Amino acid sequence: MAVTIYGIKNCDTMKKARAWLEARGVDHAFHDYKAVGIDRPRLEAWCDALGWETVLNRAGTTFRALPDADKQNLDAPKAVALMAAQPSMIKRPILDLGGRFIAGFKPERYDEAFAALGR
């Protein structure tokens, strides 16, 4: 099973998640969506699976710096458009376990997910 972790290279949460994977010998690919970008179908798949409210990082400085008009009347299409235009607004990390997604990093959630996969 291919494991891919999506995020931003210098994010502290990303560093913790990647260290967790490496400490357990989990082979994974890293996709830096700030440097490389993110394709809209993948972003939409995350929103479909997790909910756009989970995928959109409203606590980050990029979202908070938006004009109030951009923050109002949010729905899935508007949230996807904002995240596609500025990937820094995507929750970090997004872990793709072959089509099953986890947003954010909590060691216990990773433990449970990998235990369910028999790892």
ChimeraX attribute file (.defattr): number of C-alpha atoms within 10 A of each C-alpha:
attribute: neighborCount
match mode: 1-to-1
recipient: residues
	/A:1	9
	/A:2	11
	/A:3	17
	/A:4	19
	/A:5	23
	/A:6	22
	/A:7	27
	/A:8	23
	/A:9	16
	/A:10	9
	/A:11	11
	/A:12	11
	/A:13	17
	/A:14	21
	/A:15	15
	/A:16	15
	/A:17	21
	/A:18	19
	/A:19	13
	/A:20	17
	/A:21	17
	/A:22	12
	/A:23	9
	/A:24	9
	/A:25	10
	/A:26	15
	/A:27	11
	/A:28	17
	/A:29	13
	/A:30	15
	/A:31	18
	/A:32	17
	/A:33	18
	/A:34	16
	/A:35	11
	/A:36	10
	/A:37	15
	/A:38	20
	/A:39	10
	/A:40	14
	/A:41	10
	/A:42	10
	/A:43	18
	/A:44	20
	/A:45	14
	/A:46	22
	/A:47	19
	/A:48	12
	/A:49	14
	/A:50	15
	/A:51	13
	/A:52	24
	/A:53	14
	/A:54	16
	/A:55	26
	/A:56	22
	/A:57	21
	/A:58	15
	/A:59	10
	/A:60	13
	/A:61	11
	/A:62	14
	/A:63	20
	/A:64	13
	/A:65	10
	/A:66	11
	/A:67	9
	/A:68	9
	/A:69	8
	/A:70	13
	/A:71	16
	/A:72	9
	/A:73	8
	/A:74	14
	/A:75	11
	/A:76	15
	/A:77	11
	/A:78	15
	/A:79	23
	/A:80	24
	/A:81	14
	/A:82	20
	/A:83	21
	/A:84	19
	/A:85	13
	/A:86	16
	/A:87	24
	/A:88	21
	/A:89	23
	/A:90	30
	/A:91	23
	/A:92	23
	/A:93	25
	/A:94	21
	/A:95	22
	/A:96	18
	/A:97	17
	/A:98	10
	/A:99	14
	/A:100	12
	/A:101	17
	/A:102	22
	/A:103	19
	/A:104	20
	/A:105	19
	/A:106	13
	/A:107	13
	/A:108	9
	/A:109	13
	/A:110	17
	/A:111	13
	/A:112	12
	/A:113	16
	/A:114	13
	/A:115	10
	/A:116	9
	/A:117	10
	/A:118	7
	/A:119	11
